[in-house]
Amino acid sequence: MGNRLLQINTTTSTPIVSRVFDSYVLVSVKLQRGENVPHLFWRLQNSKHMIDIGIRSDTGELASLTVVLYRDLIHSSAPKIVKTESTTEGIPVFSIDCWQIKDPLSNSEYYTIHDGDFSIGLDENNLWITLFSEAIESYIGLPGVILCLFDHQRELCGFVIENLTKEEIDKIRQFEKLWGSLNN
C-alpha cells in the first residue's frame, strides 16, 4: 500500500456533516456519527503545507478532513479526470492496515505521517484539493457537499468540496490575503 489511503468499501448511511472555513485553518470538514470512537490520522506535510485526514478506528470510514496549514497560492485549476461515469454516493471506507496500535494511550501511534506536497484549486464554487496527480477515475462522497477522488487503483488522490457559499469563498479569500501578506 505504501503511503496512500486505499479505498476498500463504501458505506451508504449519511453522517452529519459540518464544514468550517476560517483565516487560520483553511478548511475543516467533519463527518459525524452518534458514537464517539478514536480516529486514526493520515497526514501529508512539508514545510509549507499540512493536511490531516481522519479515519474511524473501528470501521476505516472517512471521518474528517482538515487543511491545517497551506502557505501557497490557491490556483484556479482542477485535477485531470480520465473517466467518471457517475458519483458513488456514500462515505469511503479505507484500509487501516498501516496503523499498528500497540499502546492505545500513545497518541503518536494514531498518526501515519508522510512527507509530500499537495495543491488547492478553486473554480466557480468548488474547492479542489489534489494530494496526488494521478488521473481521477471515480468519485465517492456526498454530492453537493464533499467528494473523494480516486485513481484506477482505488487510491485516494484528492477531494472536492462542492457548492461553496459566498461566505465560504469570502473566508478562502481572507485566508489567501492573510497568508499571502506573510509570505512576502
Secondary structure, DSSP 8 states (H G I E B T S, - for coil): -TTS-BEEEEE-S--EEEEEE-SSS-EEEEEE-SS---EEEEEEE-SSEEEEEEEETTT-BEEEEEEEEE-S--BS----B---S-EEESEEEE--TT---S-TT-GGGGEEEEE---EEEE-SS-EEEESS-S-B-EEEEETTTEEEEE-TT-BEEEEEE-S--HHHHHHHHHHHHHHHHHH-
